[in-house]
Amino acid sequence: MEQGLLALFTIVIGVGGCVGYFWLANIVLDTVVFPAHGPKASRNITRANVVRPWLFLLPAVLALGLYLAYPVFATFWLSLNQNQAGELVFVGLDNYRQMMGEAKFWESLRNNMAWLIVVPAMSTAFGLFAAQLTDRIRWGNIAKSMIFMPMAISFVGASVIWKLIYDTREAGQTQIGILNAIWLQFEGGLGSVLALKVVPVLVLLAFAGVVGWLVWGQVRALSQGGLLGRALRLIGVLVGVWLVYLAGSGAYGAATAQLPYGTPQFWLQIPFWNNFFLMAVLVWLQTGFAMVILSAALRGVPEDTIEAAIIDGANPFQIFFKIKVPQIMGTIVVVWTTITITVLKVFDIVRAMTGGQQETQVLANYMYDKLFVAVDWGVGSASAMVILLLVTPILIWNVYNARKEMR
């Protein structure tokens, strides 16, 4: 009850403070600083109108400076110092050298790269297809509500839900984890081979084929556009080749694996694959966000372009991939980059489900361990600067695209 009253009091004070500030600022500006009367009334009104927007922005600028800009510079300074006997001692780049000499840092960086490739791609793809399909059915609004509902759950809450899905009990006990309950239904017969070998192999090979086709298209376009466009295409080609390799090796592994039928699996302790089980949680959370934004973009596609494609004999797949998707590519990029920023800062899911153990460490959790577990403020601040360095280019890209669309 006390917390509820405190929250209500905070809201009232916050809103009332804003209203009072704007009201008082207007009075001071119009009656004291630039009075709208006398021989200079016209000039004062013009100047007041120029100053007024900045006056209203002042609280936000001060808050951003206090809670965003200052911590960045303070963290950078801490990353160049070490706490020795309770005193900060300047050590230059020693913290960065120590960080780069730790295997856990490279593990977290490698896992973050995998998260960056998988989560934005899967969330955007699922959101795009959900947006397209839900607009074609009667109960589409209900379906959208169900898909969007996970967005209302905190990352920790979602982690608890999925930890129950992955829960494992000893053999012979009733499995409350949904995944193990399903797994134990397979006993090695023909159905098991089809479901756990043939289907995964076909899916991975199909994924490799689609990515390979996209890579080939980018290779043919490498000579087009400016230097930045060529560089981005080259990066896309390299990432695509890596994805094809991963899909191919995954298909080979799925085809040749000796599966332990009838034995409960500790899913979050399986090296490499446990990272993908964690990624599934964030994909589940972010798909609803992608669906809502992309659904609005799809509804903004001009009907005359779709009608022209139908008249020309285009089928639904061609209309979707060649007419609709190219016209909303800007929105797709914004959704992708927004989810990418979320992925770079992912912490709650890893902390709540594995604590960064079993080779699931990520940068944000590595930073937490250094700052608050090992109490190593120097290396912890250095890892925070690495996260900032990775996030900043994407933020700049998002702002650039937003301004470009506004123009």
N, C-alpha and C positions, 0 to 999 in steps of 0.2 A: 504493500500500500504506500509506504514511504517513497519507494522508488518511482511509483506512478505519479505521486504528487510532485516529486522532484523533477521528473520529466516534463510534466505539465507546466510547472513553474519556469523551467528553462525555456520552453517554447514561448510562453507568454512574454518573458523578459526579452528573449531574442527578437521576436516579431515586434514587440512594443518598442524595443531599443532602435530597431531599424526605422520604424515609422517615425519615432521621435527625432532621430538624427536627420532624416530627410526633411521633415517639417521645419526643424530648427535651422538646418543648413539653408533652406530656401528663404526663410525670414532674414537671416543674417546677410545672405548674398544680395537680396533685393532691397533691403532697407539700410544696411550699414556699408557694405563693400561697394556695391554699385546701385545706389538709390535711383529708382525709376521716376525721378522728378527733378526739376531744376533745369538749367540751361543745357546740361550735358545728358539729359534723360535718354535721348536716342542712342548715343554712344554707350552709355551704361547698360542699356537693355541688350545691345549687341554683345558687349563683353560678358555680361551675365550669362547669356545663352551659350557662349563659347566655354565658359568656366564650369557651368552647371553639370554637364556629363562627367567631367573629371572629378567634381566634388562627390557625385554619386558613386563613382568607381573607387574613391579613396579607401573606404573600409575594406573592399575586396583586395585592393592592391596591398594594403598594409597586412592583411591576413595572409595573403600568398607570400609576401616577403618574410613574415614572421614564421610561418609554419611550413614553407616550402623552400624558399631561396636560402634562408639562413641555415637550415639543417643540411642542405647540400654542401655549402662551404665548410660548415663545422665537421661534417663527416669526412670530407676530403682532407681537412687538417688533421683529424684523428688518424686517418690512414697513413699519414707521414710520421706518426709518433708512436711510441710505446710507453706503457705504464710500468715504470720501474720504481719500486718502493714508494708507490703512491704519488709519483710525480711523472708528468709527461716529458719524455725525452725525444727530441727530434732524431729520427733514424732514416729519413729520406724514403727510398723505395724498398727498404729491407722487408717491410710487411708484404709487399707485392711479391718479392722474391720467395719469401717463406710460403706464401699462399700457393704460388705456382710450383713449389716443390712438394706439395702434398697431393697424394693420390686421390683423396676425397674431393679436392677441388676439381680435378679433371673428370672424375666420375660425375660430379654434379653438372659440370659444363656439358659433358657428353649427353647426360640424361635430359638436360634442358633443350639441347638441339633436337633430340628425338621428340620431346613434347612439342617443340615449335613446328615440326613437320607434320606430326600426326593430328594433334588436337584442332588447330585452326582449319586444316583441310577437311577433317571428318565433320566437325561442327558446321562449317559453311556448307558442305555438300549435303548433309542430312537436312539442314535448315532450308536449303534451296529446294530440295525435292519435296520436303514437307509443305513448303509454301505453295508449290505448284500443285501438288496432289490434293491438299485440303481445299483449294479453291474450286475443285472440280466435283466435290461431293456435297450432298445435302447437309450432312452433319459436320461440315468443315469447321464451323466455329467451335463446336464442342471438341473436335480433335485438336484444334489450335490451342484451346484452353488447357487440355491435358498435356500437350507437348510443352507449353510455356510454364506450366505449374512448377517444375523444379527450380525455375528462376527465383521463386519465393523462398527457397530453402537456403540456409547458410551453407558455406562450404563444409563446416564442421558437421552440421546436421546431415548433409549428403554423405559425408565420409562414414558416419555411424551407420546409416542405412546400407551403404554398399559393403561395409565391413561385415554386417550380418549376412549379406548375400554371399560373401566369400568365406563365411565362417566354416571351420573344420573341426569335427569331433573325431575321436579315435575310432578305428575300425570296429564295427559291431554295435556302435551307439547310433541313435537316431540323429541324422544330420539335419540341423536347422538351417544351414546355408543352402540357398536355392541352387547355387552352381554345383555343389557336391551332390545334392539330391538328384539333379539331372545326370551328373557324371556317372553315378552308380547304377543308372538304368542301362548303361552300355556294358555288354558282357563279351564283346569280341566277335560277334557274329557278322553276318552280311550287312545288317543295318548299321552296326558300329563302324564298319569299314567305309560304307557310303557316307555316313554323317561326319566322321572324324578324320577321314583321309581323302576320299574322292572329292567331296564338296569343298573343303579348305584348299586343296590343290587347285581345283578349277577356279575358285574365287581369286586366289593369289596370282594365278597365271593370267586371268582376265584383267586384274589390276595392273600387272606388269605390261600387258598388251596395250591398255589404255594409256598408261604413262609413257610407254615407248612411242606410241603414236604422237602424243603431245610433244615429246622430246624431239622427234623427227621434224615436226612442224617448226619448232623453235630453231633447230639447226639450219633449216632452209631459210629462216628469216634473219640469221645472224648478220648478214651483210646489209640489212635494212636499218634505217633509223640513225639516231645520233649515238654518240659514244656511251652515254648513260644507258640508253635502251639496249645497246649491244652487250654492255656489261651485265645488265639485269638478265638478259636472255641467256648469257653464258652461265651465270649462276644457276638459273632455272634448269639449264641442260645438265649441269653437274649434279644438282639435287635430284633431277629426274633419273639420271643414270644410276645414282646411289639407291634410289627407291626401287628401280627395276632389279638391281642386284639383290636388295633385301627381299623383295617379293620372290625372286627366283630361288634364293637360298632357303627362304621359308617354305616354298612349295616342295623343294627337295627334302627338307627336314620333316615336313608333314607326311610325305610319302614313305620315308624310311624309318620314322620313329617307332619305337617299341612302346606302345602305350600301356600303362599299368592299370588295366581294367579291374574294377572291383575294389580299388584302394582309394580312400578319401585323400584328396590332394590339398596341401597347404599352398593355396594359390598365390598368396602374397610373399611366399618364400622361394618361389621359383625364379632363379636369376634370369634377367633380361625380360621375360614375359611378365613379371610382376609389375614392371613399369607400364605396360599396356593395360593391365587391370586397373591401375591408378588413373591412367589417361581416360578410361571409359567413364569415370565419375565426372570429369570436367566436360567431356563431350556431351554427356547427358544433361549437364547444367546449361551449357552454352548453346545447344541446338535450338532451344526456344527463342533465345535472343536473336539468333541468325534468322530464324523463320519469320519472326514478326517484321524485322527490317526488310528482308527480301520479299516478303509478301506484299508490303506496301510498294516496293519498287516494281514488282511484276504488274501490279494493278495500274501503274503509271505508264506502262508500255502502250504506245498509240495503237488503237484498234485497226486503223487503216493499214498498218504494216502487216498485221496478222491476216487481215482479209486479203491483202494482195498476195501473201504467201499461199493461202488456201486456194485462191484462184489459179496460181501458178502450179498447183498440184503438190504442194509440200505436205508431208505427213506430220502427225503430232510431234514426233521426235525431232524432225528437221525444224519445225516451228519453234520448239523449245530451245534447242541448242544453237540454231543459226539465226534466229530472229529475236527471241526474248533475251537470252543470256548475253549476247553482245551489247544490247542496249542498256543492261543493268550492270555492266562490268565495273563501273565506278563504284556502285553500291557494294558489290561483292568484295572489291578491294578494301573498302572501308570496314566492312564486317570482319574480313580476314585479319586486317591489321589491329582492329580493336581487340579481337580474341587473342591475337599474338601478344599484345601488351599484358593481358590477363595471365597468359601462360608464363611469361617471363617472371611474373611476380608470384607464381603458384607456391603456396606454403602450407595452407591449412590442411589440404588433402593428404599430402605426404606426412605432415606432422601427426595427424590424427590416426592414420592407418598403418604406417610403418616406422615413423620417426626417422626416416632416412636410412634405415638399416636394410640389409639384404640387397645392396647395390641399387637403392632407389633414391639416393641423395640428389637434391636439386639446389640451385644457388641460394634461394631464399632461406631454405632450411639450413644450409651450410652456414650462412650468415648468422642465423639465430643461434646455432650451436656455438659458434665462435664468440658471439657477443654475450650471451646469457648463460651458457653452460661452461665453456672454457674461460669466460671472462677475459678474452683476448680482444680488446677494443681495436687494436691496430689492424689485425688481419680481418676481423669482422667488418670494420669500416672499409677496408680495401675490397672485400667481396661486395659490399653495398655499392661501391663505385663501379664495379664491373657490371652489376645489374643496371645501374643508371646509364652506363655507356651503351648497353645493349638496347635499352628502352628508348633513349633519346632520338636516334634516327627514325624510328617508327613514329614517334610523336610528331616529329617535324614533317614526315611524309603525310601524316593524317591532316595536319594543319594546312599544309600546302594544297592538298586535294580539296579540302573544304573551301578554302579561299578561291581556288580555281573554279569550283562549281558555282560559287556565289557570283563570280564575275560572268 
